[in-house]
Amino acid sequence: MATRKRHTVTAIVRLLERDAELTAQGLSTEEVARQLEISTSTLHNWRNRFGQMSTSEAEEYVEMKDEIQRLKRIVADQVLEIDALKLIAKGKF
């Protein structure tokens, strides 16, 4: 079985730009997917999810995703600190 590749969002957008070029040349979806070395279902999923993004929008998307993860970690740390302070205040430490 082939190993699974993980493509970055910017790489996906670049592949979709290539997809648009190949489709404009009259190639079918199956032929385009074969040339991009992905399955047709992956191509359809990528078109639905990232089809309207430009490369700069994809980079911004990745940055925002990273920022959200960072903020989630901060909130989780604060919740743990609050719980610890509540236990200390009750005298159960």
N, C-alpha and C positions, 0 to 999 in steps of 0.2 A: 504494500500500500504506500502511496506517495506521502511524503511529509507535508504537513499543512503549513502554508505560508500565511503570514500576517502582513497585510499591507497597511501603510500609514494612510491617514485621510488625504494628505497631499498627493501621495502616490496614486490613490484611487481616483482622485480628481484628474490627474494627468492621464491615467488610463482611459477615463471617460472622455477626455478631450480627443484622444486617439480613436476611441470608439466612434465619436461623432464624425471624424475624418473618414474612417473606413465605411461607415454607414452611408456617408455622402457619396462614396465611390460606388455604391450599389450592392455592397456585401450584405448577406443575411446576418441575422443575430447569431446563428450558430457559427458561421464563418468568422465573424468578429471575435466571438468568445474564444474560438480556437486560436486565432492569431494573438490574442492577449493572454493566452494560456490560463484561462479561467473557465468555470462552467457557465452554461447559459443562465442557470438560476442565480448564480453569484452576480452575473452581469445585470440581470433584472433587478436584484436587490440593491445593487450599487446605484443603478439609474434612479430608482425610487428614492433612495436615501440621500444621495449626493449629487444627483443629476443637474441641479440648478446652481451648484456652487462654483465659484471661481477659485483659483489657487489661493488668492489672498484671503478669501472667505474661509477656506479650509484651514489655513494657518491660524486664523482668528478663532475658529471653532476649537482647534486643539488647545490653544492658549486658554480659552474660557473653560474647557473641560478640566484642564490641569488646575486652574484657579478654584473651581468648584470642589475638586478633591481636596485641595489644601484647606479650604474653608470648612469642609466636613470634618477633617481631622482636628481642626481647632475647636469646633463645637463639641466633638466627642471628648477631647481632653478637658474642656471646661465642665462638662457634665460629670466626669469622673471626679474632678476637684470639688465640685459642689456636693456630691454624694459623700466624699471623704470629710468635708467640713461639717456636714450634718451629723455624721457619726461621731465626730470629735465633740460637737456641741452637746450631743446626748450623753457623752461620757462612755461610749462603747468603742473604745479604741484598743 
